[in-house]
Amino acid sequence: MARLAYQVAQESAQVTADVVEVLEFPYLAERYHVHGVPKTIINETVSLEGAVPEPRFIDALLRAVHGG
C-alpha cells in the first residue's frame, strides 16, 4: 500500500503520501483506530484496512477527493 501511495504521489503534485510505523507512533494508531495493518487514511475521510487492489485504492482516493 505504501508503494502504491508513493506511486500516486509521484504522478500527481496534488497528492502527498506519508508512511507511519504505528509501533513508533502509538498515538496515531489510537487516533486513526488502527486494528490491522496496512491501514490507509485518505484526507481524514476515507480509510482502507489491509492490502487492497489498485482499482479499489483509486476508487477510495477519488471518493475522498470528491467527497463521495
PDB file of N, CA, C, O and CB in Angstrom:
ATOM      1  N   MET A   1       0.824  -1.171   0.000  1.00  0.00           N
ATOM      2  CA  MET A   1       0.000   0.000   0.000  1.00  0.00           C
ATOM      3  C   MET A   1       0.877   1.246   0.000  1.00  0.00           C
ATOM      4  O   MET A   1       0.564   2.238  -0.658  1.00  0.00           O
ATOM      5  CB  MET A   1      -0.942  -0.009   1.197  1.00  0.00           C
ATOM      6  N   ALA A   2       1.971   1.185   0.740  1.00  0.00           N
ATOM      7  CA  ALA A   2       2.885   2.333   0.771  1.00  0.00           C
ATOM      8  C   ALA A   2       3.430   2.611  -0.616  1.00  0.00           C
ATOM      9  O   ALA A   2       3.472   3.760  -1.055  1.00  0.00           O
ATOM     10  CB  ALA A   2       4.042   2.085   1.756  1.00  0.00           C
ATOM     11  N   ARG A   3       3.840   1.574  -1.296  1.00  0.00           N
ATOM     12  CA  ARG A   3       4.397   1.749  -2.643  1.00  0.00           C
ATOM     13  C   ARG A   3       3.360   2.355  -3.575  1.00  0.00           C
ATOM     14  O   ARG A   3       3.673   3.257  -4.352  1.00  0.00           O
ATOM     15  CB  ARG A   3       4.893   0.404  -3.207  1.00  0.00           C
ATOM     16  N   LEU A   4       2.132   1.867  -3.501  1.00  0.00           N
ATOM     17  CA  LEU A   4       1.069   2.399  -4.358  1.00  0.00           C
ATOM     18  C   LEU A   4       0.796   3.865  -4.027  1.00  0.00           C
ATOM     19  O   LEU A   4       0.642   4.682  -4.935  1.00  0.00           O
ATOM     20  CB  LEU A   4      -0.222   1.566  -4.200  1.00  0.00           C
ATOM     21  N   ALA A   5       0.735   4.204  -2.753  1.00  0.00           N
ATOM     22  CA  ALA A   5       0.513   5.594  -2.363  1.00  0.00           C
ATOM     23  C   ALA A   5       1.637   6.487  -2.869  1.00  0.00           C
ATOM     24  O   ALA A   5       1.386   7.584  -3.368  1.00  0.00           O
ATOM     25  CB  ALA A   5       0.393   5.711  -0.842  1.00  0.00           C
ATOM     26  N   TYR A   6       2.870   6.021  -2.740  1.00  0.00           N
ATOM     27  CA  TYR A   6       4.002   6.808  -3.231  1.00  0.00           C
ATOM     28  C   TYR A   6       3.982   6.948  -4.752  1.00  0.00           C
ATOM     29  O   TYR A   6       4.358   7.993  -5.282  1.00  0.00           O
ATOM     30  CB  TYR A   6       5.313   6.169  -2.790  1.00  0.00           C
ATOM     31  N   GLN A   7       3.548   5.906  -5.452  1.00  0.00           N
ATOM     32  CA  GLN A   7       3.451   5.983  -6.914  1.00  0.00           C
ATOM     33  C   GLN A   7       2.434   7.043  -7.326  1.00  0.00           C
ATOM     34  O   GLN A   7       2.689   7.836  -8.232  1.00  0.00           O
ATOM     35  CB  GLN A   7       3.061   4.610  -7.509  1.00  0.00           C
ATOM     36  N   VAL A   8       1.287   7.052  -6.660  1.00  0.00           N
ATOM     37  CA  VAL A   8       0.262   8.041  -6.985  1.00  0.00           C
ATOM     38  C   VAL A   8       0.781   9.445  -6.673  1.00  0.00           C
ATOM     39  O   VAL A   8       0.571  10.375  -7.451  1.00  0.00           O
ATOM     40  CB  VAL A   8      -1.047   7.754  -6.201  1.00  0.00           C
ATOM     41  N   ALA A   9       1.454   9.595  -5.542  1.00  0.00           N
ATOM     42  CA  ALA A   9       2.005  10.902  -5.168  1.00  0.00           C
ATOM     43  C   ALA A   9       3.058  11.368  -6.163  1.00  0.00           C
ATOM     44  O   ALA A   9       3.180  12.563  -6.430  1.00  0.00           O
ATOM     45  CB  ALA A   9       2.608  10.843  -3.766  1.00  0.00           C
ATOM     46  N   GLN A  10       3.811  10.431  -6.706  1.00  0.00           N
ATOM     47  CA  GLN A  10       4.832  10.788  -7.692  1.00  0.00           C
ATOM     48  C   GLN A  10       4.190  11.243  -9.004  1.00  0.00           C
ATOM     49  O   GLN A  10       4.743  12.087  -9.710  1.00  0.00           O
ATOM     50  CB  GLN A  10       5.769   9.595  -7.947  1.00  0.00           C
ATOM     51  N   GLU A  11       3.040  10.690  -9.322  1.00  0.00           N
ATOM     52  CA  GLU A  11       2.362  11.024 -10.573  1.00  0.00           C
ATOM     53  C   GLU A  11       1.570  12.325 -10.498  1.00  0.00           C
ATOM     54  O   GLU A  11       1.314  12.954 -11.524  1.00  0.00           O
ATOM     55  CB  GLU A  11       1.442   9.904 -10.965  1.00  0.00           C
ATOM     56  N   SER A  12       1.181  12.730  -9.292  1.00  0.00           N
ATOM     57  CA  SER A  12       0.341  13.926  -9.153  1.00  0.00           C
ATOM     58  C   SER A  12       0.906  14.852  -8.085  1.00  0.00           C
ATOM     59  O   SER A  12       1.173  14.432  -6.959  1.00  0.00           O
ATOM     60  CB  SER A  12      -1.111  13.536  -8.804  1.00  0.00           C
ATOM     61  N   ALA A  13       1.084  16.104  -8.448  1.00  0.00           N
ATOM     62  CA  ALA A  13       1.558  17.110  -7.489  1.00  0.00           C
ATOM     63  C   ALA A  13       0.492  17.414  -6.434  1.00  0.00           C
ATOM     64  O   ALA A  13       0.794  18.028  -5.411  1.00  0.00           O
ATOM     65  CB  ALA A  13       1.956  18.405  -8.225  1.00  0.00           C
ATOM     66  N   GLN A  14      -0.742  16.995  -6.673  1.00  0.00           N
ATOM     67  CA  GLN A  14      -1.833  17.245  -5.735  1.00  0.00           C
ATOM     68  C   GLN A  14      -1.940  16.173  -4.655  1.00  0.00           C
ATOM     69  O   GLN A  14      -2.777  16.273  -3.759  1.00  0.00           O
ATOM     70  CB  GLN A  14      -3.138  17.338  -6.482  1.00  0.00           C
ATOM     71  N   VAL A  15      -1.094  15.152  -4.741  1.00  0.00           N
ATOM     72  CA  VAL A  15      -1.144  14.041  -3.790  1.00  0.00           C
ATOM     73  C   VAL A  15       0.176  13.966  -3.036  1.00  0.00           C
ATOM     74  O   VAL A  15       1.252  14.046  -3.628  1.00  0.00           O
ATOM     75  CB  VAL A  15      -1.438  12.698  -4.515  1.00  0.00           C
ATOM     76  N   THR A  16       0.075  13.813  -1.721  1.00  0.00           N
ATOM     77  CA  THR A  16       1.256  13.537  -0.915  1.00  0.00           C
ATOM     78  C   THR A  16       1.022  12.226  -0.172  1.00  0.00           C
ATOM     79  O   THR A  16      -0.121  11.849   0.087  1.00  0.00           O
ATOM     80  CB  THR A  16       1.557  14.710   0.082  1.00  0.00           C
ATOM     81  N   ALA A  17       2.082  11.551   0.161  1.00  0.00           N
ATOM     82  CA  ALA A  17       1.975  10.276   0.864  1.00  0.00           C
ATOM     83  C   ALA A  17       2.975  10.241   2.005  1.00  0.00           C
ATOM     84  O   ALA A  17       4.124  10.657   1.861  1.00  0.00           O
ATOM     85  CB  ALA A  17       2.206   9.090  -0.098  1.00  0.00           C
ATOM     86  N   ASP A  18       2.517   9.740   3.132  1.00  0.00           N
ATOM     87  CA  ASP A  18       3.373   9.516   4.284  1.00  0.00           C
ATOM     88  C   ASP A  18       3.106   8.114   4.798  1.00  0.00           C
ATOM     89  O   ASP A  18       1.962   7.661   4.820  1.00  0.00           O
ATOM     90  CB  ASP A  18       3.128  10.583   5.394  1.00  0.00           C
ATOM     91  N   VAL A  19       4.144   7.439   5.205  1.00  0.00           N
ATOM     92  CA  VAL A  19       4.013   6.109   5.793  1.00  0.00           C
ATOM     93  C   VAL A  19       4.486   6.213   7.234  1.00  0.00           C
ATOM     94  O   VAL A  19       5.545   6.772   7.521  1.00  0.00           O
ATOM     95  CB  VAL A  19       4.835   5.026   4.989  1.00  0.00           C
ATOM     96  N   VAL A  20       3.679   5.662   8.131  1.00  0.00           N
ATOM     97  CA  VAL A  20       3.968   5.762   9.563  1.00  0.00           C
ATOM     98  C   VAL A  20       4.019   4.358  10.156  1.00  0.00           C
ATOM     99  O   VAL A  20       3.152   3.529   9.879  1.00  0.00           O
ATOM    100  CB  VAL A  20       2.898   6.634  10.295  1.00  0.00           C
ATOM    101  N   GLU A  21       5.021   4.100  10.959  1.00  0.00           N
ATOM    102  CA  GLU A  21       5.122   2.853  11.712  1.00  0.00           C
ATOM    103  C   GLU A  21       4.349   3.062  13.012  1.00  0.00           C
ATOM    104  O   GLU A  21       4.777   3.830  13.873  1.00  0.00           O
ATOM    105  CB  GLU A  21       6.633   2.446  11.986  1.00  0.00           C
ATOM    106  N   VAL A  22       3.212   2.381  13.155  1.00  0.00           N
ATOM    107  CA  VAL A  22       2.346   2.652  14.306  1.00  0.00           C
ATOM    108  C   VAL A  22       2.991   2.255  15.630  1.00  0.00           C
ATOM    109  O   VAL A  22       2.627   2.801  16.671  1.00  0.00           O
ATOM    110  CB  VAL A  22       1.031   1.920  14.146  1.00  0.00           C
ATOM    111  N   LEU A  23       3.929   1.329  15.616  1.00  0.00           N
ATOM    112  CA  LEU A  23       4.608   0.987  16.866  1.00  0.00           C
ATOM    113  C   LEU A  23       5.472   2.140  17.358  1.00  0.00           C
ATOM    114  O   LEU A  23       5.728   2.258  18.556  1.00  0.00           O
ATOM    115  CB  LEU A  23       5.465  -0.266  16.681  1.00  0.00           C
ATOM    116  N   GLU A  24       5.916   2.977  16.452  1.00  0.00           N
ATOM    117  CA  GLU A  24       6.717   4.141  16.821  1.00  0.00           C
ATOM    118  C   GLU A  24       5.848   5.354  17.169  1.00  0.00           C
ATOM    119  O   GLU A  24       6.304   6.272  17.851  1.00  0.00           O
ATOM    120  CB  GLU A  24       7.667   4.496  15.687  1.00  0.00           C
ATOM    121  N   PHE A  25       4.606   5.357  16.701  1.00  0.00           N
ATOM    122  CA  PHE A  25       3.690   6.473  16.936  1.00  0.00           C
ATOM    123  C   PHE A  25       2.341   5.938  17.410  1.00  0.00           C
ATOM    124  O   PHE A  25       1.351   6.028  16.684  1.00  0.00           O
ATOM    125  CB  PHE A  25       3.518   7.328  15.649  1.00  0.00           C
ATOM    126  N   PRO A  26       2.294   5.384  18.617  1.00  0.00           N
ATOM    127  CA  PRO A  26       1.046   4.766  19.084  1.00  0.00           C
ATOM    128  C   PRO A  26      -0.126   5.738  19.178  1.00  0.00           C
ATOM    129  O   PRO A  26      -1.281   5.325  19.067  1.00  0.00           O
ATOM    130  CB  PRO A  26       1.268   4.140  20.426  1.00  0.00           C
ATOM    131  N   TYR A  27       0.155   7.012  19.381  1.00  0.00           N
ATOM    132  CA  TYR A  27      -0.947   7.977  19.446  1.00  0.00           C
ATOM    133  C   TYR A  27      -1.656   8.085  18.097  1.00  0.00           C
ATOM    134  O   TYR A  27      -2.858   8.346  18.046  1.00  0.00           O
ATOM    135  CB  TYR A  27      -0.427   9.361  19.884  1.00  0.00           C
ATOM    136  N   LEU A  28      -0.912   7.884  16.998  1.00  0.00           N
ATOM    137  CA  LEU A  28      -1.559   7.893  15.684  1.00  0.00           C
ATOM    138  C   LEU A  28      -2.396   6.635  15.487  1.00  0.00           C
ATOM    139  O   LEU A  28      -3.471   6.686  14.890  1.00  0.00           O
ATOM    140  CB  LEU A  28      -0.509   8.012  14.564  1.00  0.00           C
ATOM    141  N   ALA A  29      -1.906   5.519  15.984  1.00  0.00           N
ATOM    142  CA  ALA A  29      -2.683   4.276  15.907  1.00  0.00           C
ATOM    143  C   ALA A  29      -4.011   4.436  16.647  1.00  0.00           C
ATOM    144  O   ALA A  29      -5.055   3.977  16.184  1.00  0.00           O
ATOM    145  CB  ALA A  29      -1.879   3.088  16.497  1.00  0.00           C
ATOM    146  N   GLU A  30      -3.953   5.084  17.785  1.00  0.00           N
ATOM    147  CA  GLU A  30      -5.176   5.315  18.557  1.00  0.00           C
ATOM    148  C   GLU A  30      -6.085   6.317  17.842  1.00  0.00           C
ATOM    149  O   GLU A  30      -7.291   6.102  17.730  1.00  0.00           O
ATOM    150  CB  GLU A  30      -4.832   5.823  19.974  1.00  0.00           C
ATOM    151  N   ARG A  31      -5.501   7.397  17.367  1.00  0.00           N
ATOM    152  CA  ARG A  31      -6.286   8.446  16.693  1.00  0.00           C
ATOM    153  C   ARG A  31      -7.043   7.913  15.489  1.00  0.00           C
ATOM    154  O   ARG A  31      -8.198   8.274  15.262  1.00  0.00           O
ATOM    155  CB  ARG A  31      -5.377   9.584  16.255  1.00  0.00           C
ATOM    156  N   TYR A  32      -6.379   7.040  14.707  1.00  0.00           N
ATOM    157  CA  TYR A  32      -6.980   6.533  13.474  1.00  0.00           C
ATOM    158  C   TYR A  32      -7.571   5.133  13.629  1.00  0.00           C
ATOM    159  O   TYR A  32      -7.935   4.497  12.640  1.00  0.00           O
ATOM    160  CB  TYR A  32      -5.951   6.523  12.374  1.00  0.00           C
ATOM    161  N   HIS A  33      -7.665   4.658  14.867  1.00  0.00           N
ATOM    162  CA  HIS A  33      -8.290   3.361  15.149  1.00  0.00           C
ATOM    163  C   HIS A  33      -7.665   2.239  14.331  1.00  0.00           C
ATOM    164  O   HIS A  33      -8.367   1.472  13.672  1.00  0.00           O
ATOM    165  CB  HIS A  33      -9.784   3.427  14.871  1.00  0.00           C
ATOM    166  N   VAL A  34      -6.357   2.150  14.380  1.00  0.00           N
ATOM    167  CA  VAL A  34      -5.645   1.120  13.629  1.00  0.00           C
ATOM    168  C   VAL A  34      -5.739  -0.198  14.396  1.00  0.00           C
ATOM    169  O   VAL A  34      -5.213  -0.335  15.500  1.00  0.00           O
ATOM    170  CB  VAL A  34      -4.153   1.524  13.390  1.00  0.00           C
ATOM    171  N   HIS A  35      -6.425  -1.164  13.775  1.00  0.00           N
ATOM    172  CA  HIS A  35      -6.560  -2.500  14.362  1.00  0.00           C
ATOM    173  C   HIS A  35      -5.855  -3.542  13.510  1.00  0.00           C
ATOM    174  O   HIS A  35      -5.663  -4.680  13.937  1.00  0.00           O
ATOM    175  CB  HIS A  35      -8.036  -2.870  14.526  1.00  0.00           C
ATOM    176  N   GLY A  36      -5.481  -3.155  12.329  1.00  0.00           N
ATOM    177  CA  GLY A  36      -4.757  -4.031  11.415  1.00  0.00           C
ATOM    178  C   GLY A  36      -3.937  -3.182  10.476  1.00  0.00           C
ATOM    179  O   GLY A  36      -4.239  -2.010  10.252  1.00  0.00           O
ATOM    180  N   VAL A  37      -2.911  -3.772   9.937  1.00  0.00           N
ATOM    181  CA  VAL A  37      -2.060  -3.040   9.002  1.00  0.00           C
ATOM    182  C   VAL A  37      -1.941  -3.819   7.712  1.00  0.00           C
ATOM    183  O   VAL A  37      -1.991  -5.048   7.737  1.00  0.00           O
ATOM    184  CB  VAL A  37      -0.665  -2.778   9.606  1.00  0.00           C
ATOM    185  N   PRO A  38      -1.789  -3.157   6.606  1.00  0.00           N
ATOM    186  CA  PRO A  38      -1.726  -1.710   6.491  1.00  0.00           C
ATOM    187  C   PRO A  38      -3.104  -1.078   6.644  1.00  0.00           C
ATOM    188  O   PRO A  38      -4.126  -1.698   6.350  1.00  0.00           O
ATOM    189  CB  PRO A  38      -1.117  -1.317   5.159  1.00  0.00           C
ATOM    190  N   LYS A  39      -3.110   0.143   7.100  1.00  0.00           N
ATOM    191  CA  LYS A  39      -4.333   0.950   7.139  1.00  0.00           C
ATOM    192  C   LYS A  39      -4.022   2.234   6.403  1.00  0.00           C
ATOM    193  O   LYS A  39      -3.044   2.918   6.706  1.00  0.00           O
ATOM    194  CB  LYS A  39      -4.821   1.231   8.621  1.00  0.00           C
ATOM    195  N   THR A  40      -4.851   2.552   5.445  1.00  0.00           N
ATOM    196  CA  THR A  40      -4.653   3.719   4.603  1.00  0.00           C
ATOM    197  C   THR A  40      -5.733   4.742   4.936  1.00  0.00           C
ATOM    198  O   THR A  40      -6.924   4.433   4.917  1.00  0.00           O
ATOM    199  CB  THR A  40      -4.686   3.337   3.092  1.00  0.00           C
ATOM    200  N   ILE A  41      -5.307   5.950   5.238  1.00  0.00           N
ATOM    201  CA  ILE A  41      -6.227   7.051   5.536  1.00  0.00           C
ATOM    202  C   ILE A  41      -6.058   8.086   4.429  1.00  0.00           C
ATOM    203  O   ILE A  41      -4.941   8.507   4.128  1.00  0.00           O
ATOM    204  CB  ILE A  41      -5.952   7.681   6.967  1.00  0.00           C
ATOM    205  N   ILE A  42      -7.168   8.490   3.830  1.00  0.00           N
ATOM    206  CA  ILE A  42      -7.123   9.463   2.739  1.00  0.00           C
ATOM    207  C   ILE A  42      -7.946  10.680   3.147  1.00  0.00           C
ATOM    208  O   ILE A  42      -9.150  10.581   3.384  1.00  0.00           O
ATOM    209  CB  ILE A  42      -7.657   8.846   1.400  1.00  0.00           C
ATOM    210  N   ASN A  43      -7.286  11.815   3.223  1.00  0.00           N
ATOM    211  CA  ASN A  43      -7.945  13.095   3.553  1.00  0.00           C
ATOM    212  C   ASN A  43      -8.779  13.043   4.828  1.00  0.00           C
ATOM    213  O   ASN A  43      -9.772  13.761   4.948  1.00  0.00           O
ATOM    214  CB  ASN A  43      -8.829  13.520   2.410  1.00  0.00           C
ATOM    215  N   GLU A  44      -8.390  12.210   5.769  1.00  0.00           N
ATOM    216  CA  GLU A  44      -9.092  12.113   7.053  1.00  0.00           C
ATOM    217  C   GLU A  44     -10.541  11.636   6.911  1.00  0.00           C
ATOM    218  O   GLU A  44     -11.271  11.605   7.902  1.00  0.00           O
ATOM    219  CB  GLU A  44      -9.073  13.460   7.747  1.00  0.00           C
ATOM    220  N   THR A  45     -10.975  11.263   5.697  1.00  0.00           N
ATOM    221  CA  THR A  45     -12.385  10.918   5.494  1.00  0.00           C
ATOM    222  C   THR A  45     -12.610   9.484   5.033  1.00  0.00           C
ATOM    223  O   THR A  45     -13.663   8.907   5.304  1.00  0.00           O
ATOM    224  CB  THR A  45     -12.988  11.850   4.496  1.00  0.00           C
ATOM    225  N   VAL A  46     -11.649   8.912   4.350  1.00  0.00           N
ATOM    226  CA  VAL A  46     -11.799   7.561   3.801  1.00  0.00           C
ATOM    227  C   VAL A  46     -10.655   6.716   4.330  1.00  0.00           C
ATOM    228  O   VAL A  46      -9.506   7.157   4.360  1.00  0.00           O
ATOM    229  CB  VAL A  46     -11.816   7.571   2.229  1.00  0.00           C
ATOM    230  N   SER A  47     -10.975   5.500   4.747  1.00  0.00           N
ATOM    231  CA  SER A  47      -9.910   4.615   5.207  1.00  0.00           C
ATOM    232  C   SER A  47     -10.085   3.234   4.598  1.00  0.00           C
ATOM    233  O   SER A  47     -11.198   2.785   4.327  1.00  0.00           O
ATOM    234  CB  SER A  47      -9.893   4.527   6.745  1.00  0.00           C
ATOM    235  N   LEU A  48      -8.964   2.585   4.396  1.00  0.00           N
ATOM    236  CA  LEU A  48      -8.917   1.223   3.879  1.00  0.00           C
ATOM    237  C   LEU A  48      -8.054   0.409   4.833  1.00  0.00           C
ATOM    238  O   LEU A  48      -6.995   0.867   5.263  1.00  0.00           O
ATOM    239  CB  LEU A  48      -8.353   1.175   2.407  1.00  0.00           C
ATOM    240  N   GLU A  49      -8.503  -0.785   5.162  1.00  0.00           N
ATOM    241  CA  GLU A  49      -7.704  -1.638   6.029  1.00  0.00           C
ATOM    242  C   GLU A  49      -7.279  -2.873   5.251  1.00  0.00           C
ATOM    243  O   GLU A  49      -8.082  -3.519   4.577  1.00  0.00           O
ATOM    244  CB  GLU A  49      -8.491  -2.031   7.306  1.00  0.00           C
ATOM    245  N   GLY A  50      -6.003  -3.179   5.362  1.00  0.00           N
ATOM    246  CA  GLY A  50      -5.448  -4.311   4.636  1.00  0.00           C
ATOM    247  C   GLY A  50      -4.938  -3.887   3.269  1.00  0.00           C
ATOM    248  O   GLY A  50      -5.132  -2.753   2.831  1.00  0.00           O
ATOM    249  N   ALA A  51      -4.294  -4.816   2.621  1.00  0.00           N
ATOM    250  CA  ALA A  51      -3.806  -4.566   1.264  1.00  0.00           C
ATOM    251  C   ALA A  51      -4.992  -4.705   0.316  1.00  0.00           C
ATOM    252  O   ALA A  51      -5.670  -5.732   0.302  1.00  0.00           O
ATOM    253  CB  ALA A  51      -2.640  -5.557   0.872  1.00  0.00           C
ATOM    254  N   VAL A  52      -5.233  -3.676  -0.464  1.00  0.00           N
ATOM    255  CA  VAL A  52      -6.357  -3.692  -1.393  1.00  0.00           C
ATOM    256  C   VAL A  52      -5.826  -3.569  -2.819  1.00  0.00           C
ATOM    257  O   VAL A  52      -4.745  -3.021  -3.033  1.00  0.00           O
ATOM    258  CB  VAL A  52      -7.362  -2.546  -1.075  1.00  0.00           C
ATOM    259  N   PRO A  53      -6.575  -4.070  -3.787  1.00  0.00           N
ATOM    260  CA  PRO A  53      -6.150  -3.941  -5.183  1.00  0.00           C
ATOM    261  C   PRO A  53      -6.100  -2.468  -5.603  1.00  0.00           C
ATOM    262  O   PRO A  53      -6.808  -1.625  -5.053  1.00  0.00           O
ATOM    263  CB  PRO A  53      -7.102  -4.726  -6.110  1.00  0.00           C
ATOM    264  N   GLU A  54      -5.260  -2.188  -6.572  1.00  0.00           N
ATOM    265  CA  GLU A  54      -5.086  -0.814  -7.054  1.00  0.00           C
ATOM    266  C   GLU A  54      -6.403  -0.142  -7.439  1.00  0.00           C
ATOM    267  O   GLU A  54      -6.612   1.012  -7.063  1.00  0.00           O
ATOM    268  CB  GLU A  54      -4.156  -0.805  -8.242  1.00  0.00           C
ATOM    269  N   PRO A  55      -7.304  -0.812  -8.173  1.00  0.00           N
ATOM    270  CA  PRO A  55      -8.564  -0.136  -8.541  1.00  0.00           C
ATOM    271  C   PRO A  55      -9.376   0.300  -7.313  1.00  0.00           C
ATOM    272  O   PRO A  55      -9.999   1.362  -7.330  1.00  0.00           O
ATOM    273  CB  PRO A  55      -9.419  -1.063  -9.415  1.00  0.00           C
ATOM    274  N   ARG A  56      -9.372  -0.505  -6.261  1.00  0.00           N
ATOM    275  CA  ARG A  56     -10.105  -0.127  -5.047  1.00  0.00           C
ATOM    276  C   ARG A  56      -9.447   1.071  -4.362  1.00  0.00           C
ATOM    277  O   ARG A  56     -10.133   1.948  -3.837  1.00  0.00           O
ATOM    278  CB  ARG A  56     -10.181  -1.319  -4.070  1.00  0.00           C
ATOM    279  N   PHE A  57      -8.119   1.101  -4.370  1.00  0.00           N
ATOM    280  CA  PHE A  57      -7.393   2.239  -3.810  1.00  0.00           C
ATOM    281  C   PHE A  57      -7.732   3.511  -4.567  1.00  0.00           C
ATOM    282  O   PHE A  57      -8.010   4.541  -3.953  1.00  0.00           O
ATOM    283  CB  PHE A  57      -5.880   1.987  -3.845  1.00  0.00           C
ATOM    284  N   ILE A  58      -7.713   3.452  -5.895  1.00  0.00           N
ATOM    285  CA  ILE A  58      -8.007   4.622  -6.720  1.00  0.00           C
ATOM    286  C   ILE A  58      -9.446   5.084  -6.502  1.00  0.00           C
ATOM    287  O   ILE A  58      -9.705   6.284  -6.418  1.00  0.00           O
ATOM    288  CB  ILE A  58      -7.766   4.307  -8.209  1.00  0.00           C
ATOM    289  N   ASP A  59     -10.389   4.131  -6.408  1.00  0.00           N
ATOM    290  CA  ASP A  59     -11.787   4.497  -6.119  1.00  0.00           C
ATOM    291  C   ASP A  59     -11.896   5.227  -4.789  1.00  0.00           C
ATOM    292  O   ASP A  59     -12.611   6.224  -4.682  1.00  0.00           O
ATOM    293  CB  ASP A  59     -12.683   3.245  -6.103  1.00  0.00           C
ATOM    294  N   ALA A  60     -11.190   4.735  -3.775  1.00  0.00           N
ATOM    295  CA  ALA A  60     -11.215   5.376  -2.455  1.00  0.00           C
ATOM    296  C   ALA A  60     -10.594   6.758  -2.525  1.00  0.00           C
ATOM    297  O   ALA A  60     -11.097   7.697  -1.908  1.00  0.00           O
ATOM    298  CB  ALA A  60     -10.476   4.517  -1.416  1.00  0.00           C
ATOM    299  N   LEU A  61      -9.517   6.890  -3.264  1.00  0.00           N
ATOM    300  CA  LEU A  61      -8.869   8.179  -3.423  1.00  0.00           C
ATOM    301  C   LEU A  61      -9.817   9.184  -4.078  1.00  0.00           C
ATOM    302  O   LEU A  61      -9.930  10.324  -3.626  1.00  0.00           O
ATOM    303  CB  LEU A  61      -7.590   8.032  -4.251  1.00  0.00           C
ATOM    304  N   LEU A  62     -10.485   8.763  -5.125  1.00  0.00           N
ATOM    305  CA  LEU A  62     -11.437   9.636  -5.810  1.00  0.00           C
ATOM    306  C   LEU A  62     -12.613   9.996  -4.912  1.00  0.00           C
ATOM    307  O   LEU A  62     -13.084  11.133  -4.929  1.00  0.00           O
ATOM    308  CB  LEU A  62     -11.942   8.971  -7.084  1.00  0.00           C
ATOM    309  N   ARG A  63     -13.089   9.033  -4.127  1.00  0.00           N
ATOM    310  CA  ARG A  63     -14.176   9.292  -3.190  1.00  0.00           C
ATOM    311  C   ARG A  63     -13.774  10.353  -2.177  1.00  0.00           C
ATOM    312  O   ARG A  63     -14.560  11.245  -1.857  1.00  0.00           O
ATOM    313  CB  ARG A  63     -14.584   8.005  -2.473  1.00  0.00           C
ATOM    314  N   ALA A  64     -12.551  10.255  -1.674  1.00  0.00           N
ATOM    315  CA  ALA A  64     -12.064  11.213  -0.683  1.00  0.00           C
ATOM    316  C   ALA A  64     -11.938  12.603  -1.285  1.00  0.00           C
ATOM    317  O   ALA A  64     -12.254  13.598  -0.633  1.00  0.00           O
ATOM    318  CB  ALA A  64     -10.716  10.762  -0.120  1.00  0.00           C
ATOM    319  N   VAL A  65     -11.481  12.673  -2.522  1.00  0.00           N
ATOM    320  CA  VAL A  65     -11.281  13.967  -3.182  1.00  0.00           C
ATOM    321  C   VAL A  65     -12.607  14.621  -3.537  1.00  0.00           C
ATOM    322  O   VAL A  65     -12.770  15.835  -3.411  1.00  0.00           O
ATOM    323  CB  VAL A  65     -10.435  13.797  -4.441  1.00  0.00           C
ATOM    324  N   HIS A  66     -13.546  13.805  -3.979  1.00  0.00           N
ATOM    325  CA  HIS A  66     -14.827  14.349  -4.445  1.00  0.00           C
ATOM    326  C   HIS A  66     -15.901  14.327  -3.381  1.00  0.00           C
ATOM    327  O   HIS A  66     -17.053  14.668  -3.653  1.00  0.00           O
ATOM    328  CB  HIS A  66     -15.305  13.584  -5.641  1.00  0.00           C
ATOM    329  N   GLY A  67     -15.543  13.932  -2.175  1.00  0.00           N
ATOM    330  CA  GLY A  67     -16.495  13.958  -1.075  1.00  0.00           C
ATOM    331  C   GLY A  67     -17.613  12.943  -1.169  1.00  0.00           C
ATOM    332  O   GLY A  67     -18.664  13.121  -0.553  1.00  0.00           O
ATOM    333  N   GLY A  68     -17.407  11.889  -1.925  1.00  0.00           N
ATOM    334  CA  GLY A  68     -18.462  10.891  -2.087  1.00  0.00           C
ATOM    335  C   GLY A  68     -18.263   9.791  -1.200  1.00  0.00           C
ATOM    336  O   GLY A  68     -19.056   8.850  -1.196  1.00  0.00           O
TER     337      GLY A  68
END
